[in-house]
Amino acid sequence: MKKKLNEHKIMIIIIVTLVVLSIILVKLLDNYSNEKGAIYGNRLEGIENVEIASNIKKELINNIESTGKTQKVSIDVQGKILNSEIIVNDDTTRDDAKTLADKIIEKLTEEQKKFYDVQVFIKKNTDDQTFPIIGYRHHNRETFTWTLDR
């Protein structure tokens, strides 16, 4: 055993040195890191004042479903983004589908409109060259921006 250690003495020294240097490097990077708090900072500050509760989500879904153009609607809030996935009927046109996004906005309060971005995914269960489409409304804008026509 001693003979093998002596034969690989240089390799052992190199490995131990690399491990020690790696540990030192990690400690130095940790000490000089500016990320003392959450990575995203305080961007969700004030969300409790404009929270979109489950009853409001149900209201939004019912408002979209009342058009008779949809098969399935789901709404989810992640941080400051209100995500909506809508599966439309096969006979719904692209322009009719885009009007469904406005049904979401009309049920939100002014404070919610100014706080949340709204993202809408609209698709069909059948193959259609013009679907899926994605709409996005930034909280500082009044209208949706849509994916380009295909």
Phi, psi and chi 1 to 4 in degrees:
 res  aa     phi    psi   chi1   chi2   chi3   chi4
   1 MET       -  -43.7  175.6   87.4  172.4      -
   2 LYS   -64.0  -36.1 -138.3  175.8 -167.7 -177.6
   3 LYS   -64.8  -41.7 -176.4  178.5  177.7 -173.5
   4 LYS   -65.8  -40.3  -72.0 -145.1  179.9 -132.5
   5 LEU   -61.7  -41.9  -74.6  176.1      -      -
   6 ASN   -66.0  -35.2  -75.8  -26.3      -      -
   7 GLU   -67.4  -34.3  -73.0  177.4    7.6      -
   8 HIS  -108.9   25.6  -59.7  -68.1      -      -
   9 LYS   -59.4  -44.5 -172.6 -179.5 -165.0  179.4
  10 ILE   -66.2  -42.2  -65.5  175.6      -      -
  11 MET   -64.2  -40.4 -174.0   59.6   79.5      -
  12 ILE   -64.4  -42.6  -67.3  170.5      -      -
  13 ILE   -63.2  -41.8  -68.9  172.0      -      -
  14 ILE   -63.6  -44.9  -69.3  172.8      -      -
  15 ILE   -64.6  -46.0  -69.7  172.8      -      -
  16 VAL   -62.8  -41.9  168.9      -      -      -
  17 THR   -62.4  -43.6  -55.8      -      -      -
  18 LEU   -63.6  -39.6  -73.6  175.0      -      -
  19 VAL   -65.6  -44.8  169.0      -      -      -
  20 VAL   -64.4  -43.9  169.5      -      -      -
  21 LEU   -63.8  -37.7  -73.6  175.1      -      -
  22 SER   -63.5  -43.5  -62.9      -      -      -
  23 ILE   -63.0  -43.6  -68.1  170.6      -      -
  24 ILE   -63.4  -43.4  -69.0  170.8      -      -
  25 LEU   -62.1  -43.2 -178.3   64.2      -      -
  26 VAL   -63.0  -42.7  167.4      -      -      -
  27 LYS   -64.1  -41.3  -68.9  -70.1 -175.9 -175.5
  28 LEU   -64.8  -44.0  -76.7  174.1      -      -
  29 LEU   -64.4  -36.9  -71.2  175.3      -      -
  30 ASP   -66.6  -39.0 -170.3   42.3      -      -
  31 ASN   -69.4  -33.5  -74.0  -19.9      -      -
  32 TYR   -97.4    6.2  -68.2  109.4      -      -
  33 SER   -74.3  139.4  173.6      -      -      -
  34 ASN   -87.5   -6.6  -69.7  -25.9      -      -
  35 GLU   -87.0   80.1  -64.4  177.5   16.3      -
  36 LYS   -87.8  -27.2  -61.5  -62.0 -179.2 -162.2
  37 GLY  -109.8 -150.9      -      -      -      -
  38 ALA   -67.6  148.1      -      -      -      -
  39 ILE   -62.4  -38.0  -67.7  174.4      -      -
  40 TYR   -87.2    1.9  -64.8  111.4      -      -
  41 GLY    68.2 -139.8      -      -      -      -
  42 ASN  -110.6   32.4   59.2   -4.7      -      -
  43 ARG   -68.2  -17.3   69.1 -174.5  179.6   98.3
  44 LEU   -96.3    8.5  -63.2 -179.0      -      -
  45 GLU   -61.2  129.9 -165.7  170.7  -75.2      -
  46 GLY    90.9    1.0      -      -      -      -
  47 ILE   -65.8  -27.3 -162.6  167.5      -      -
  48 GLU   -67.1  -21.0   60.2  -82.0  -10.0      -
  49 ASN   -79.3  -23.3  -60.0  -29.6      -      -
  50 VAL  -126.5   29.4  -70.6      -      -      -
  51 GLU   -59.9  141.6 -172.9  174.3   -3.8      -
  52 ILE   -98.4  102.2  -62.6  177.1      -      -
  53 ALA   -75.7  168.1      -      -      -      -
  54 SER   -64.4  -32.2   60.4      -      -      -
  55 ASN   -68.7  -32.4   62.7  -28.8      -      -
  56 ILE   -70.3  -38.9  -63.5  172.6      -      -
  57 LYS   -60.4  -43.0  -70.7 -179.7 -161.9  174.7
  58 LYS   -62.9  -38.7  -72.0  177.5 -172.8  171.5
  59 GLU   -63.3  -42.5 -139.4  176.8  -71.9      -
  60 LEU   -62.8  -44.4  -64.6  172.5      -      -
  61 ILE   -62.8  -45.4  -69.6  170.7      -      -
  62 ASN   -62.2  -37.2  -70.1  -22.0      -      -
  63 ASN   -64.0  -39.3 -164.0   33.1      -      -
  64 ILE   -72.7  -43.8  -64.6  168.7      -      -
  65 GLU   -66.1  -26.4  -72.2  175.7  -19.0      -
  66 SER   -66.3  -14.3   69.5      -      -      -
  67 THR   -73.7  -22.3   63.2      -      -      -
  68 GLY    77.6   11.0      -      -      -      -
  69 LYS  -101.7    1.0  -60.6  175.5 -174.5  176.5
  70 THR  -119.7  155.2   62.4      -      -      -
  71 GLN  -103.7  -38.6  -67.1  178.7    6.4      -
  72 LYS  -150.6  140.5 -177.5 -179.6  176.3 -170.1
  73 VAL  -135.5  132.3  178.6      -      -      -
  74 SER  -135.0  145.1   64.7      -      -      -
  75 ILE  -132.3  134.8  -69.3 -178.6      -      -
  76 ASP  -140.9  140.7 -178.8   40.6      -      -
  77 VAL  -109.7  125.9  177.0      -      -      -
  78 GLN  -126.7  104.7  -65.7  178.2  -22.2      -
  79 GLY    65.6 -119.0      -      -      -      -
  80 LYS  -103.6   17.0  -70.6  177.9   68.2  173.2
  81 ILE  -117.6  127.6  -60.1  175.5      -      -
  82 LEU   -98.3  109.2 -178.5  120.3      -      -
  83 ASN   -95.7  134.6  -69.5  -52.0      -      -
  84 SER  -131.5  131.3  176.6      -      -      -
  85 GLU  -116.0  124.0 -175.3  175.6  -32.7      -
  86 ILE  -125.0  126.6  -56.4  170.5      -      -
  87 ILE  -104.4  116.9  -60.5  174.6      -      -
  88 VAL   -94.4  162.4  -65.7      -      -      -
  89 ASN   -64.0  157.6  -63.7  -28.1      -      -
  90 ASP   -64.6  -25.7  -65.0  -22.6      -      -
  91 ASP   -91.5    3.6   61.1  -18.4      -      -
  92 THR   -78.5  130.0  -55.4      -      -      -
  93 THR   -82.0  166.6   65.2      -      -      -
  94 ARG   -61.2  -43.6 -176.6  179.2  174.5   90.2
  95 ASP   -66.8  -38.9  -69.1  -29.0      -      -
  96 ASP   -64.4  -38.3  -74.6  -16.8      -      -
  97 ALA   -65.0  -37.0      -      -      -      -
  98 LYS   -64.7  -29.3  -72.9 -178.9  179.3 -178.3
  99 THR   -69.4  -19.4   62.8      -      -      -
 100 LEU   -65.6  -29.9  -63.3  173.6      -      -
 101 ALA   -63.7  -35.8      -      -      -      -
 102 ASP   -66.0  -25.9  -64.2  -31.6      -      -
 103 LYS   -66.0  -28.4  -66.5  -73.5 -174.7 -174.5
 104 ILE   -71.1  -48.3  -63.1  170.5      -      -
 105 ILE   -63.8  -37.6  -62.0  -58.6      -      -
 106 GLU   -67.2  -18.8   67.8 -173.1   32.5      -
 107 LYS   -95.2   -6.4  -72.3  -69.1 -175.3 -179.7
 108 LEU   -87.0  149.9  -64.5  176.8      -      -
 109 THR   -75.1  165.5   65.4      -      -      -
 110 GLU   -60.9  -38.7  -74.5  -57.4  -46.1      -
 111 GLU   -64.3  -41.7  -67.4   81.5   22.4      -
 112 GLN   -66.3  -39.3  -70.2  168.9  -27.9      -
 113 LYS   -62.4  -35.0  -71.0  177.7 -170.6  176.2
 114 LYS   -81.8  -13.5  -69.6  178.6 -178.5  174.1
 115 PHE  -102.2  -40.8 -168.2   81.6      -      -
 116 TYR   -98.9  140.7  -71.2   94.4      -      -
 117 ASP   -85.3  146.5  -69.6   -3.1      -      -
 118 VAL  -119.6  127.8  179.2      -      -      -
 119 GLN  -121.7  127.6 -173.4  167.1 -115.8      -
 120 VAL  -122.2  125.4 -178.5      -      -      -
 121 PHE  -108.5  118.2  -61.1   93.9      -      -
 122 ILE  -118.6  128.0  -57.5  175.9      -      -
 123 LYS  -144.9  171.0   56.0 -173.9  176.5  178.8
 124 LYS  -119.4  158.1  -72.2 -174.8  178.5 -179.4
 125 ASN   -78.7  -18.8  -79.2  -28.8      -      -
 126 THR  -102.4  163.8   58.6      -      -      -
 127 ASP   -70.6  128.9  -76.7  -17.8      -      -
 128 ASP  -148.1  128.0 -171.7  -29.1      -      -
 129 GLN   -65.2  -22.6  -66.7  -64.4  -36.8      -
 130 THR   -94.5   -3.0   58.9      -      -      -
 131 PHE  -122.2  154.2  -76.0   86.5      -      -
 132 PRO   -77.9  158.7   28.7  -33.1      -      -
 133 ILE  -125.2  151.6   57.0  174.9      -      -
 134 ILE  -128.6  130.5  -59.0  170.4      -      -
 135 GLY  -118.2  144.9      -      -      -      -
 136 TYR  -137.2  132.3 -166.0   85.5      -      -
 137 ARG  -123.6  113.8 -179.7 -169.5  171.6  -84.0
 138 HIS   -73.4  147.8 -170.9  -93.1      -      -
 139 HIS   -62.8  -17.6   62.2  -87.2      -      -
 140 ASN   -93.1   -2.5  -71.5  -25.8      -      -
 141 ARG  -110.3  158.4  -61.6 -159.2   52.2 -162.4
 142 GLU   -92.9  -26.1  -65.9  -64.7  -40.9      -
 143 THR  -120.7  167.7   59.7      -      -      -
 144 PHE   -87.7  149.4  -80.6   86.7      -      -
 145 THR  -106.2  130.8  -56.2      -      -      -
 146 TRP  -112.6  156.9  -67.2   94.0      -      -
 147 THR   -61.4  153.2   51.5      -      -      -
 148 LEU   -67.4  151.3  -64.3  175.8      -      -
 149 ASP   -61.8  144.7  -68.6  -29.4      -      -
 150 ARG   -94.5      -  -63.3  165.8 -162.1 -116.8
